[in-house]
Amino acid sequence: MKIRSAALSDTGKRRKANEDFFAAHDDLGVYVVADGLGGHAGGREAAESGTQAFVEGLASAGRPSLDALRDAFQVANGFVLTRAGATPGLRGMATTLAALWIAPDAAALGHVGDSRIYLQRGGRLAPLTSDHSLVAEAVQRQQLEPEAARAHPHRSVITRALGVRPELEPDAAELRIEAGDLFLLCTDGVCAQLDHAEIARLLGLFPGDLEATARALIEQANAHGGEDNATVVLVDCDR
C-alpha cells in the first residue's frame, strides 16, 4: 500500500495573516494541522513551533503507538509553554493540534482543540475527533442542538490547547488502515464553513487527485465567507 498526501493553507477572506500551520511527512507517516491562538505573531509562532516540536517528538519513534503519540503532545506542549514564558511578545500564545501517525497497516491519531480529522472509507465520511470547545461539549451533554451550535457566538471558544497548562490531555486513538482510506485533517476555517455533507461531496469530486481536492475544499470554504484561515491535509492510502 502506498501512502501519499497533499496539503494547502489559505489566509481566508477576513483575516490579514495566516496563523495556521501544517506538516505532511510521507517519509515519517506524520501529518499535522494546527491553528494558532494569541494574535498574529503569537498564534503563528505557537502553531509552527508546536507542530515542529511534535514532529520531532515522533521522529525517533518506531511503529505508531498511543504512548509515543501522547509523549509527543507533552513535548510540544512544554515547548510552547517555554517559548511563551521566555518571550514577552508571545505570552498567552497557544494552538490547537490534530495529528495522524500512519503506517501501512495501522495508525494512531490525537488532537486538542477544534481542528479535526475525518476518514472517508467505502464512500462514507466519518469524523474521528470531537471538538474540544464549549459549544461542542454542550452538544455532547444534549444542552444544545447541533444546528444551533454551528451559529453559536461562542463556537470558537476551545477548552484544550497546546500552551495553556503544564498538563495536557489529548484525545488519542488507534485504528487499522484499509486500502482506499482517505484521511482529511483540517482547521476550523474549513469545518466551520462547510457542513458534513458538503465536505463529503467535495472529497468525491476529483478521485485520486489530492491537490485538486485540497484546492476545492479551500475554495469552497472561502466561497462560504472565508471567515478564518483554512488549512487541509489529505492522506490517501492508495490501492
Secondary structure, DSSP 8 states (H G I E B T S, - for coil): -EEEEEEEEE--SS-SS--EEEEEETTTTEEEEEEEESHHHHHHHHHHHHHHHHHHHHHT--S--HHHHHHHHHHHHHHHHHHHHH-GGGTT-EE-EEEEEE-SSEEEEEEESS-EEEEEETTEEEE-----BHHHHHHHTTSS-HHHHHT-TTTT-BS--BTS-SS---EEEEEE--TT-EEEEE-HHHHTTS-HHHHHHHHTTSTT-HHHHHHHHHHHHHHTT--S-EEEEEEEEE-
